[in-house]
Amino acid sequence: MVLHFKGRDKEFYELLSQNAELVYESSALLQDAIADPATFNEKLNQVITIEHKADEVTKAIIEKLHKTLVTPMDREDIYMLATIMDDIVDFVQGAFERMVMYKATVPIDGVKKLAGLLHSCIDQIRLSVSYLASVPNNQKNLIATTEKIAHLEIEGDRLYRQEVGKLFEEETNPIEIIKWKEILEHFEDALDKCEDWGNAIKGVVLKYA
């Protein structure tokens, strides 16, 4: 089976591309806020707007799946890719909201590093979407993005465990432990979703290349 987005099918690719850009924007805003904590509230509002837009794009993809008789790839693959990106935006927003709600806008070093790893993963997601218009011609490029995501996610896992361990070892205030552990978990969950994306892309390559 050969996968090319042509004619009306390009709408799926365009919608997936829109979602990828929104995910990237949300992660970029999180990094910017971490670099300049005074902007957290302003950038949180921007991320909330982006999350609403991502919901609308995901809804448009699902509605189009219901209305389209023949899709350029299996419906479950399109649905999976769309919903994984939507979940990542949700976790980015969740981390943002908790940092503001818990007045944790001066991040610990581990959060800064995890935000950087997450943003790098999302950049690879955005790149892999750009290759979906022609999977047969981009097999190596797509697999390369999945390998980079896997490497970044492994580093994120290591860093998450390290930072949780440091919290329990060095922090004496239980409230600080609770709030930072929850924030760290949102970054870890977002990175896990990036890993899910990589696995989904591998499946697409195996199926359609």
C-alpha positions in Angstrom: 0.0 0.0 0.0 1.3 3.4 -1.0 0.5 6.5 1.1 0.4 9.8 -0.7 -1.8 12.7 0.4 -3.5 14.0 -2.8 -6.5 16.2 -3.6 -9.0 16.2 -0.8 -6.8 13.8 1.2 -4.4 16.7 1.8 -6.9 18.0 4.3 -5.9 15.3 6.8 -2.2 16.2 6.3 -2.9 19.9 6.7 -4.9 19.3 9.9 -2.2 17.1 11.4 0.3 19.8 10.4 -1.8 22.5 12.2 -1.9 20.3 15.3 1.8 19.8 15.2 2.4 23.6 15.0 0.1 24.2 18.0 1.9 21.5 20.1 5.2 23.2 19.2 3.9 26.7 20.1 2.6 25.5 23.5 6.0 23.9 24.3 7.9 27.0 23.2 5.7 29.2 25.4 6.5 26.9 28.4 10.2 27.2 27.7 9.9 31.0 27.4 8.0 31.3 30.7 10.6 29.1 32.5 13.3 31.4 31.2 11.4 34.5 32.3 9.1 33.6 35.3 7.5 37.0 35.3 5.7 36.1 32.1 4.1 32.9 33.4 0.5 34.2 33.8 0.6 35.9 30.4 2.0 32.8 28.6 -0.4 30.5 30.4 -3.3 32.4 28.9 -1.8 31.9 25.5 -1.3 28.2 26.1 -5.0 27.9 27.1 -6.0 29.5 23.8 -3.7 27.1 21.9 -5.1 24.1 23.7 -8.6 25.2 22.7 -7.4 25.5 19.1 -5.8 22.1 19.3 -9.1 20.6 20.5 -10.9 22.1 17.6 -8.4 20.7 15.1 -8.6 17.3 16.7 -12.4 17.5 16.5 -12.2 18.5 12.8 -9.9 15.5 12.1 -12.3 13.1 13.8 -15.4 14.5 12.1 -13.6 14.2 8.7 -12.7 10.6 9.5 -16.4 9.9 10.0 -17.4 11.6 6.7 -14.6 10.2 4.5 -15.2 6.9 2.7 -11.6 6.2 1.7 -8.8 7.7 3.9 -5.1 8.0 2.9 -4.1 5.7 5.7 -6.0 3.6 8.2 -8.5 5.6 10.3 -7.0 4.3 13.5 -3.6 5.6 12.5 -4.9 9.1 11.7 -7.0 9.1 14.9 -4.0 7.9 17.0 -1.6 10.6 15.7 -4.2 13.4 16.2 -5.1 12.3 19.7 -1.5 11.9 20.8 -0.7 15.4 19.8 -3.8 16.7 21.6 -2.8 14.8 24.8 0.7 16.4 24.7 -0.8 19.9 24.6 -3.0 18.9 27.5 0.0 17.8 29.6 1.9 21.0 28.7 -1.1 23.1 29.8 -1.3 20.9 33.0 2.3 21.5 33.9 1.9 25.3 33.2 -1.3 25.5 35.3 0.3 23.7 38.3 3.4 25.8 38.2 1.2 28.9 38.4 -1.4 27.5 40.9 1.3 26.2 43.2 3.4 29.4 42.9 6.2 27.3 41.5 7.2 29.7 38.8 10.9 29.8 39.7 11.6 26.3 38.4 14.1 23.8 39.9 16.9 22.8 37.5 15.3 19.5 36.6 12.2 21.2 35.3 14.2 23.4 33.0 16.0 20.4 31.6 12.8 18.4 31.2 11.2 21.3 29.4 14.1 21.4 27.0 13.9 17.7 26.3 10.2 17.9 25.8 10.5 20.7 23.4 13.2 18.8 21.4 10.8 15.8 21.2 8.0 18.0 20.0 10.3 19.5 17.3 10.9 15.9 16.1 7.1 15.3 16.0 6.6 18.5 13.9 9.4 17.3 11.6 7.9 13.8 11.2 4.5 15.3 10.3 6.2 17.2 7.5 7.3 13.8 6.1 3.8 12.2 6.2 2.8 13.6 2.8 4.8 10.9 1.2 5.7 8.0 3.5 7.4 5.8 0.9 9.9 8.6 0.0 10.6 9.5 3.6 11.0 6.1 5.4 14.5 6.9 6.6 13.6 10.4 7.7 10.6 9.2 9.6 12.5 6.4 11.4 15.3 8.9 12.2 12.7 11.1 14.0 11.5 8.1 16.0 15.0 7.2 17.1 15.7 10.8 18.2 12.4 10.9 20.2 13.3 7.5 21.8 16.7 8.8 22.8 15.2 12.0 24.3 12.5 10.1 26.1 15.1 7.8 27.7 17.0 10.8 28.9 13.8 12.3 30.2 13.0 9.2 32.2 16.5 9.2 33.7 16.2 12.9 34.6 12.7 12.5 36.0 13.8 9.7 38.4 16.9 11.7 39.4 14.9 14.8 40.2 12.2 12.9 42.2 15.0 11.2 44.1 16.6 14.6 44.9 13.3 15.9 46.1 12.9 13.2 48.7 16.5 13.4 49.7 17.1 17.1 49.9 13.7 18.8 50.4 12.4 19.0 53.9 9.1 20.7 53.3 6.5 18.0 52.3 4.3 20.6 50.5 7.3 21.4 48.2 7.8 17.7 47.6 4.1 17.2 46.7 3.9 20.1 44.3 7.2 19.6 42.5 6.6 15.8 42.1 3.2 16.5 40.5 4.8 19.1 38.1 7.6 16.6 37.2 5.0 13.9 36.5 3.3 16.1 34.0 6.5 16.5 32.1 7.1 12.8 32.3 3.6 12.1 31.0 4.1 14.5 28.1 7.4 12.7 27.2 5.7 9.3 27.4 3.2 10.6 24.9 6.0 11.6 22.6 7.3 8.0 22.9 3.8 6.9 21.9 4.0 9.1 18.8 7.3 7.5 17.8 5.9 4.1 18.2 2.8 5.1 16.1 5.1 6.5 13.3 7.0 3.2 13.2 3.8 1.4 12.7 2.8 3.7 9.9 6.2 3.2 8.2 5.9 -0.6 8.5 2.4 -0.6 7.2 2.6 1.8 4.3 6.2 2.1 3.1 
